[in-house]
Amino acid sequence: MTDKSLSRRRLVSMSDVSVEDVQKIMTATSAMKEVSERDIKKIPVLRGKTVINLFMEPSTRTRTSFEIAGKRLSADVVNISASGSSVSKGESLKDMVNNLTAMKPDLIVLRSPFSGAPYIVSKWIACPVVNAGDGRHEHPSQSLLDLFTILEAKKSFDKLNISIIGDILNSRVARSNMLIMRKLGINITVCGPATLLPKYIENMADRVTTSLKEAVTGADVVMMLRIQSERLNEKKFPNLREYSKLYCLTSDTLKHAAKGVIVMHPGPINRGVEISPEVADGPWSVILDQVTNGVAVRMAILYLLLGGGLQETN
């Protein structure tokens, strides 16, 4: 492996991931998806390994899929939430993590409301760290499952046109995807209200627009994002009704997309706000495929980081 971060056995940012890494993870994911389709969905490759899922903010899909992924690989999985940890008693993140690593886990999956927390934790401890979402920063495993879902539908990343639409400012999913998609030769359009587009976004995307129709026109992949009201410190638009009038994806708008367009969403979806029910449940939607692929991708990540090929080589 040429990538320094992955060679140190961590996955904290897609900026650390190379095209070769993506190829390796996609291949491993295909194998893991086959395991998930068996009657007995379990293999012993991580038997005797301990994985701690440390989730300091709410999660349904990510936490559940990491838990299922670890168990399908026969690892011992321990789940810890903020409300059930000593952080609620005033313990610092560093003290908590150091105490957990004193129990000799083999890998820690961390979701944190604080941007950069997984990177800092990876400096404190020796075992691998996987970023399961940190504040407004990144969400690498979501990006990888998005890539696998796109690859399944489109067979190649080359010259694809993807439009990422919605709350770009607060989306860690958008950030991780943009970081890796440019390396893969994917053409990126971002769209949303001007108040929800970060400064210098033109440095990360090939096209920036505030028009939903313009963004969807010619798109092979449309990725819708929810308004992350929990991260908005001030009002960025009048109300959700006004937002939905301009940025809710409908079947009429999708008529402008490329033939065979697929529609994605990292979830949770807000029907009638950023996406209409007819689209969310329609033939364009691969949203549930993303959820299914999330388990396989996270199986691949755990397997590779714990001895299947992304381990330290020095």
GIVENCOR-V993360 format. One record per backbone hydrogen bond with DSSP energy under -1.0 kcal/mol. NH is the residue of the N-H (numbers start at 1). CO is the residue of the C=O. If there is no record, write none. Layout:
nh co
NH CO
NH CO
//
This chain:
nh co
7 3
9 6
11 129
16 13
22 18
23 19
24 20
25 21
26 22
27 23
28 24
29 25
30 26
31 27
32 28
33 29
34 30
35 31
36 32
38 35
42 40
43 72
46 73
47 44
49 46
51 76
52 107
53 78
54 109
55 80
56 111
64 60
65 61
66 62
67 63
68 64
69 65
70 66
71 67
72 68
73 69
74 71
75 70
76 49
78 51
80 53
82 55
85 82
88 85
89 86
90 87
91 86
96 92
97 93
98 94
99 95
100 96
101 97
102 98
103 100
104 101
106 50
107 50
108 128
109 52
110 130
111 54
112 133
117 114
120 116
121 117
122 118
123 120
124 120
125 121
130 108
131 11
132 110
134 138
135 112
137 134
143 139
144 140
145 141
146 142
147 143
148 144
149 145
150 146
151 147
152 148
153 149
154 150
155 151
159 185
160 157
162 187
163 221
164 189
165 223
166 191
168 166
169 196
175 171
176 172
177 173
178 174
179 175
180 176
181 177
182 178
184 180
185 182
186 181
187 160
189 162
190 207
191 164
192 209
196 193
197 194
201 198
203 200
204 201
205 201
206 188
207 188
209 190
215 211
216 212
217 213
218 256
219 216
220 161
221 161
222 262
223 163
224 264
225 165
229 227
231 228
243 239
244 240
245 241
246 242
247 243
248 244
249 274
254 250
256 253
257 254
258 219
261 258
262 220
263 284
264 222
272 275
273 270
274 270
276 249
280 276
281 277
285 282
286 263
290 286
291 287
292 288
293 289
294 290
296 292
297 293
298 294
299 295
300 296
301 297
302 298
303 299
304 300
305 301
306 302
308 303
310 304
//
